[in-house]
Amino acid sequence: MTDTIETLQARMEAAVRALDFEQASRVRDMISLIRGGATVTEAERADLSGVERQRPGAMGLGTNRQQVTAPEGWKPPAKPDPMTAGRSSRKGRRKQ
């Protein structure tokens, strides 16, 4: 499997040098599928035409938002009462 991935990486680099970026992206996706557990034949047959990669800033660590915004209609939960927090309802009872 490692030899296959190395061979595919060489094909991808050759496609980039030839400025064939579409072929390079197809080979990159095949490498991702193989690393994910697909066989070589499954990766070659896979139709990735409708698959879109996540854009930077769409979500997660690369987000461009400065602050998280709550969904519309969301209300924060009530804060716990510090006088009753952590107390058991069976105060004084021992297990026999």
N, C-alpha and C positions, 0 to 999 in steps of 0.2 A: 504494500500500500504506500509506503514512503517513496519508493521508486516512482510510482505512478504520480504522486503529488509533485515530486521533483521534476518529472518530465512535463507535467502540466504547467508548472511554474516557468519552466524554460520556454514552453510554447507561448505563455502569456507575455513574457518579457520580449520574445521575438515579435509578437504582434504589436506591442507598444513601440518597439524600435521601428517597425514598418508603418507606424501611425494608424494601425487598424484597431481603434479603440473598442469597436463593437465586438470584434473577435476576442480581444483581451478581456472584456467584461463577461463574455460567455464562458471563457476558460476560468476566470475568477469564480464565477458562480458554480461551476463544476467542482472546483477545489473545495468550496464551502460545503457542497452536498456530500462529497466524499468524506470530508472531516466530520460531518454530521452523522455518518453511518451508512450512506448509500454506497452501492457498488459502482464500479466504473461504468458498466452498461446502463444502470439506472440513471446515473448522472448525465451520460451522453444523451439518453432518450428524454430527459426531463424537459418539459415545456416551461420556460421561465419568462415567456413574453409578457405575462400580466403581472409579474412580481416586481414590486417597487421597493427599493432600499429606503431606509429611514433617512430623511433629510436632516442635516445638522440644525439644531435649534427646535426641532419639532417636539421633543419631550426629553426628559431625563437630564443628564449632566450637561448636555450641550444646549440647554434651553436659553433663549435670549430674554426671558422674563426676569425682572428683578425681584418680584415677589409673587408668591403663590396666591392665586385668586380662587375663592371658594365658589362652588357651583351655585347657580341661581336658586334661591329658596332655602339654602342650607343655613341652619342655626347651630351655633356651637353648643355642646352639651353643658348642662348645669355643672357648676363647680362643686366638688364635694365639701361637706361641712367638716371643718377641721376638728370640731368637738366630738364628732362621732366616727371619724375615719379610723379604721383599723381596730375597732372594738367588736368583740363578738357579741351576739345576741344571747348567748348562754353564760353570762357572767356568773361566776361563783359555783357553777356545777362542775363536779368532777366525774370522770369516767370510773365506774365501779367494776 
